[in-house]
Amino acid sequence: MAHRVLLLDCSAEVSQQLKNENFDVALGSIGFVTGVRQLPHPIYEADVIVYNPTAVKEVEIVYPHSLGKGKGVIKSRDIKGPDVGLFLEPLLPHLNAGAILLVFANHLAVPLSQLQTIYDWIPSMPKLAAAYDSKLEIAGLESQPFSAPYQPLLDESRLVKPIKLTLEFDVEDLFDQEVLIQNRLRKTIACVLKFGKGQLIVLPTYKSNDEIILDFMHRVLPQLAPIPSSKAIVDCYRSGTCQQL
């Protein structure tokens, strides 16, 4: 059985291309981009989730203490659509059970505090900090063998530079963190956070996030979560090594 993939706020083009290649793909939105939460099924029914917000829905906000009005990112409570708790809160146990969540930390033209809010639904999502980095340190196979499956994502020439966001972690998350890209001050730019059997992968902005999503599906996912062939499954049951569900 193929992995079930949920693309959140990704392009219709990358969704269609994956469908054309017979991936089991559904397209939806968390709601910060469109103002409407569109989830084709609960998030815990997807094996792989990709989140790529490239814009935000701005609304009029009233500043406290009679400071007037302005524009700001829509708040989660104001997003229309399915109940956020029913669809999103089971995400953490789902990650622990083996789901993979790929997130692009995109630098958008909004205040950093507001940018953070569009990622707050993600368990243990690092805090975003301002940066301006062109000199990077990329995890290599010899010094960081854990990075082997992720190497197709680590081509520095494909990144948008300067990098304008770094990732900051709570102390309890540091023990489960694998750094893929960092700056010269050893501040994290891309990383993997392990959750039981699953993982959260956070990447910066690329010249084409769509191409990175395709590379992830074709070249990285098969290494992280290979799909047994039908022959392997048959042999498994014939040998008696598979457990009946």
C-alpha positions, 0 to 999 in steps of 0.5 A: 500500500502506498503512503498516503500524502497530505499536502498543506498549503502546497501548490496545485502543480506539485499536487497534480504532478504527484497524482500523475505519478500515482502517489496517493495525494490530497491537497488542503490548507491549514487556513493561514494562507487562505483564511479557510481551513480545508482538510480533506481528512483528519491529519492523522490519516496521512502517513506523510504531511507537507506544509509549505505556506508561501503567503499569509492571509492578512486581516484588519486588527485593532491595536490595544490601548487605542493605538489604532488599526492595522494589518496582521496575520489572521488568528487561528480562531478566526479561520473558517472551516473544520474544528482545529482540535478534531483535525490537528490535536492528534498530530503528536501521537500520530508522529510518535506512531511513525508519521513524517511531517515536512515543514518549510520555514519560509520567510514572509513579509510579516513581523516575525512574531506573526510569522511564528503563529502560522507554525504554532500548530506543529508539535515542538516547532522551533522558534523562528529567529531573524538571520542574514546568512550566506555562509553555511555548514551542511551536514556531510556523510563522513562527519554526520552519517545520520544525514545520508537519507536527507542528502538530496535536500542539502544542495546549497546551490538550491537555497535562497540566500541570504538565509533569513531565519534560524531555528531555536529550540527548547531545552527538552527538544535538543536531545532529539535534534539532528542538524542538517544545515547551520550557520557559522555561529552554529545556529540551526537552519534545517533539522530533523526532530525525532518523535518515537517512530516518526519525525519532523523535518524543518527546511528553509526556503529554496529557489523551488520548494516544489522541486524539493517536495518532489525530490523528497517524495522520490529520493528521501521518503523511500529511505525513511519509510520504504514500502514493502513490495507485494512479493516481500509481503507474501514471502513474509506471511509464508515464512510466518514472520509477519504478525496478524493484525 
